[in-house]
């Protein structure tokens, strides 16, 4: 029996410590997902709390034999979608996720400056995607979900996920190729 299944059984038995363990296991990646979608620290924190309130209320209906991760992501993504639609905002900061793309120690001040510039370019490119494409990119590339898991989280067919991911990749490629801040990098990389 997996860790999630054990936690579900304990939670369904009324063990609040098990729910706290579940919260601590998933709070960070769920928060970062909400932050990437909303671009607002306060909103991400609020949505995280709402996600766990809803999860706790529905815990008696959860099948503990499966991982809770896709189910929790479905809740946080839906809450984040609704927040963005209500507030008509687009994220301004995806630094947390971009840092994961450019992970590694900075060998020199020049390397740090290049990493900072690259983070800004990638952040801007991801932020320029429409909401549905941005969410698929975040779940696939930054959270490591499979296409089937993303389809479950977004409640859509796998083909739709593939299509959104393909279109997002094309849009990112165009955006990055057109960005003047990368002109020297791209010339160097193609020669």
Secondary structure, DSSP 8 states (H G I E B T S, - for coil): --HHHHHHHHHHTT-HHHHHHHHHHHHHHHHHHHHHHH--HHHHHHHHHHHHHHHHHHGGG--TTS-SHHHHHHHHHHHHHHHHHHHT------HHHHHHHT-S---SHHHHHHHHHHHHHHHHHHHTS-HHHHHHHIIIIIS---HHHHHHHHTS-HHHHHHHHHHHHHHHHHHHHH-GGGHHHHHHHH-
